[in-house]
């Protein structure tokens, strides 16, 4: 199911090729346009009058404000403090991720 029943779509949202998107638990505000090959996870929020290009991944917790353009192939992360190293400068491993 490309667009889950728990997705909130605002007025005049346009989803080009809805069979080629994967949206669940997210909200998309009025007049936003979305290309195919997208994935929006739960608790993601997209503002009004945005334009989202193809092959975009918006993960849980990401908020896109109003009137934003997102180009092709953009991928967001939900790590508030992304880093490749620890405080002492050593490379992080999977055990360092919270």
N, C-alpha and C positions, 0 to 999 in steps of 0.2 A: 504494500500500500504506500504509494509515493507521498501523499499528504495525509497524515494521521488525523483522526477526528479531534484530537486535543490541540490542534494548531489554531491560533487565533489570527484570522486574516482581516485586515482593515478594509475600508471601502475602496473599491477600484484597484485592488492589488492585481497585478498581471503576472501570471506564472506561465512563461513560455514552455511548452512541452512538459506539462505537469507529470507525465509518466516517467520523466527522467530526473526527478528531484526526490530527495528523501528528507522530509520535514516532519519532526515530531516534538510536541511539547513546547514549541516556540511561539513567538508572536511577531507579526509583521504588520506594521502600521500602514495607513492609507497611502494609496497611489504609488506604492513601491513596485518596481519592475524587476523580475528575476529571470535570468537565462537558465537553460537546462544544466544538468550535471552539478547539482548543488546538494549539500548536506547541512542541515541546521539541526542541532541537538536541543534537547529540553532546556528550558530556562535561558535560551538565547533570545535576544530582542533586537529587532530591526526597526529603525525609525521610519518616519513618513517621507515619501518622495525620494527614496533611495533607488539606486540602480546597481544591481548585483550581477556581475558578469559570470560566465560559465566556470565550472570546475573550482568553486569556492567552498571552503569548509569553515563553518562557524560553530564552534563547540560550546558546550554548556557554560553558562555564566557570562558570555560575551554580549556586550551591548553596542550596537551601531546607532549612532545618533541620527537625527533627521538630515535629509538632503546630502547624503554621503554616497560617493561613487566607490565601488569596490571592483578592481580590475580582475582580469582572468587569472585563475590559479592561486588566488590568495588563500592562505591557511592561517587561522587564528589559533592561539593556544590559551589555555585557562590557568596557566601558572603565573601567579602575580609577581613572583620574584625569580624569573628564569636566570640561570647561571650555569656555566660549564665547570666552575671550580668552587671549592669550599673556601671558607674564610682564610685558611692558611695557604691557599694557592694550589692545593692538590686537585687533580681532576675528580669530579664527582662520579660516583657509580650509582647503580640502580638503588642501592641501600640508602643513598642520600636524599632521594626524592620523597616528598610528603604531599 
